[in-house]
């Protein structure tokens, strides 16, 4: 474990009250423990954010590099309609 470094911080009165309440109710043994827990939570949040951003960037990159044709909703509807008509006419021909 790394050697501890003593720091002096300034917090708002509301934050100081919250820290004291956590120590007073026995959740933590000292103000330092409260601050360390908060910093660990902050670090986890930052790591999760970085992972989400990396995932988003990867999806955007994959989308940009996608070689499939870029079609509008209307073009897709038209293609599906034509396919449905082709299958419908084939079914009619085979029934006759």
C-alpha positions as a LaTeX table, in Angstrom:
\begin{tabular}{lrrr}
\hline
Residue & $x$ (\AA) & $y$ (\AA) & $z$ (\AA) \\
\hline
Unk1 & 0.00 & 0.00 & 0.00 \\
Unk2 & 1.25 & 3.46 & $-0.83$ \\
Unk3 & 2.29 & 5.82 & 1.92 \\
Unk4 & $-0.49$ & 8.24 & 2.82 \\
Unk5 & $-0.12$ & 11.88 & 1.92 \\
Unk6 & $-1.75$ & 14.47 & 4.08 \\
Unk7 & $-3.81$ & 17.06 & 2.22 \\
Unk8 & $-5.87$ & 19.99 & 3.32 \\
Unk9 & $-9.19$ & 20.43 & 1.53 \\
Unk10 & $-12.01$ & 22.93 & 1.67 \\
Unk11 & $-15.62$ & 21.77 & 1.40 \\
Unk12 & $-18.95$ & 23.50 & 1.58 \\
Unk13 & $-20.76$ & 23.57 & 4.93 \\
Unk14 & $-23.27$ & 21.05 & 3.58 \\
Unk15 & $-20.48$ & 18.66 & 2.61 \\
Unk16 & $-18.78$ & 19.09 & 5.98 \\
Unk17 & $-22.09$ & 18.34 & 7.71 \\
Unk18 & $-22.55$ & 15.22 & 5.60 \\
Unk19 & $-19.03$ & 14.03 & 6.43 \\
Unk20 & $-19.57$ & 14.61 & 10.16 \\
Unk21 & $-22.94$ & 12.81 & 10.04 \\
Unk22 & $-21.34$ & 9.75 & 8.42 \\
Unk23 & $-18.65$ & 9.65 & 11.08 \\
Unk24 & $-21.13$ & 10.31 & 13.92 \\
Unk25 & $-23.51$ & 7.55 & 12.79 \\
Unk26 & $-20.64$ & 5.06 & 12.67 \\
Unk27 & $-20.63$ & 4.55 & 8.92 \\
Unk28 & $-17.01$ & 5.67 & 8.82 \\
Unk29 & $-14.28$ & 5.98 & 11.43 \\
Unk30 & $-13.02$ & 9.37 & 10.32 \\
Unk31 & $-13.51$ & 12.22 & 7.88 \\
Unk32 & $-10.54$ & 10.87 & 5.93 \\
Unk33 & $-12.34$ & 7.54 & 5.42 \\
Unk34 & $-15.40$ & 9.37 & 4.07 \\
Unk35 & $-13.28$ & 11.34 & 1.62 \\
Unk36 & $-11.35$ & 8.23 & 0.51 \\
Unk37 & $-14.65$ & 6.37 & $-0.10$ \\
Unk38 & $-15.94$ & 9.33 & $-2.11$ \\
Unk39 & $-12.76$ & 9.42 & $-4.17$ \\
Unk40 & $-12.97$ & 5.67 & $-4.87$ \\
Unk41 & $-16.57$ & 6.12 & $-6.02$ \\
Unk42 & $-15.48$ & 9.04 & $-8.20$ \\
Unk43 & $-12.68$ & 6.94 & $-9.69$ \\
Unk44 & $-15.11$ & 4.09 & $-10.50$ \\
Unk45 & $-17.49$ & 6.58 & $-12.11$ \\
Unk46 & $-14.68$ & 8.02 & $-14.23$ \\
Unk47 & $-13.57$ & 4.54 & $-15.33$ \\
Unk48 & $-17.14$ & 3.55 & $-16.24$ \\
Unk49 & $-17.55$ & 6.79 & $-18.19$ \\
Unk50 & $-14.31$ & 6.11 & $-20.07$ \\
Unk51 & $-15.52$ & 2.58 & $-20.90$ \\
Unk52 & $-18.88$ & 3.91 & $-22.15$ \\
Unk53 & $-17.14$ & 6.50 & $-24.31$ \\
Unk54 & $-14.79$ & 3.87 & $-25.76$ \\
Unk55 & $-17.79$ & 1.67 & $-26.58$ \\
Unk56 & $-19.61$ & 4.57 & $-28.24$ \\
Unk57 & $-16.52$ & 5.51 & $-30.24$ \\
Unk58 & $-16.11$ & 1.90 & $-31.39$ \\
Unk59 & $-19.76$ & 1.73 & $-32.51$ \\
Unk60 & $-19.47$ & 5.06 & $-34.35$ \\
Unk61 & $-16.25$ & 3.90 & $-36.05$ \\
Unk62 & $-17.89$ & 0.61 & $-37.07$ \\
Unk63 & $-20.86$ & 2.51 & $-38.43$ \\
Unk64 & $-18.66$ & 4.88 & $-40.42$ \\
Unk65 & $-16.65$ & 1.97 & $-41.81$ \\
Unk66 & $-19.77$ & $-0.04$ & $-42.68$ \\
Unk67 & $-19.72$ & $-0.73$ & $-46.41$ \\
Unk68 & $-23.39$ & $-1.57$ & $-46.72$ \\
Unk69 & $-25.38$ & 0.89 & $-48.84$ \\
Unk70 & $-26.77$ & 3.90 & $-47.05$ \\
Unk71 & $-30.51$ & 3.87 & $-47.75$ \\
Unk72 & $-33.26$ & 6.17 & $-46.56$ \\
Unk73 & $-36.34$ & 4.81 & $-44.84$ \\
Unk74 & $-38.34$ & 5.50 & $-47.99$ \\
Unk75 & $-35.88$ & 3.57 & $-50.16$ \\
Unk76 & $-36.03$ & 0.62 & $-47.77$ \\
Unk77 & $-39.85$ & 0.68 & $-47.80$ \\
Unk78 & $-39.82$ & 0.73 & $-51.61$ \\
Unk79 & $-37.43$ & $-2.23$ & $-51.79$ \\
Unk80 & $-39.47$ & $-4.23$ & $-49.28$ \\
Unk81 & $-42.67$ & $-3.43$ & $-51.14$ \\
Unk82 & $-41.15$ & $-4.66$ & $-54.43$ \\
Unk83 & $-39.90$ & $-7.83$ & $-52.76$ \\
Unk84 & $-43.33$ & $-8.47$ & $-51.27$ \\
Unk85 & $-44.92$ & $-7.97$ & $-54.70$ \\
Unk86 & $-42.43$ & $-10.38$ & $-56.28$ \\
Unk87 & $-43.15$ & $-13.08$ & $-53.70$ \\
Unk88 & $-46.86$ & $-12.44$ & $-53.96$ \\
Unk89 & $-46.83$ & $-12.83$ & $-57.76$ \\
Unk90 & $-44.71$ & $-16.02$ & $-57.50$ \\
Unk91 & $-47.21$ & $-17.47$ & $-55.05$ \\
Unk92 & $-50.06$ & $-16.59$ & $-57.42$ \\
Unk93 & $-48.21$ & $-18.20$ & $-60.38$ \\
Unk94 & $-47.54$ & $-21.43$ & $-58.51$ \\
Unk95 & $-51.14$ & $-21.65$ & $-57.33$ \\
Unk96 & $-52.46$ & $-21.46$ & $-60.90$ \\
\hline
\end{tabular}
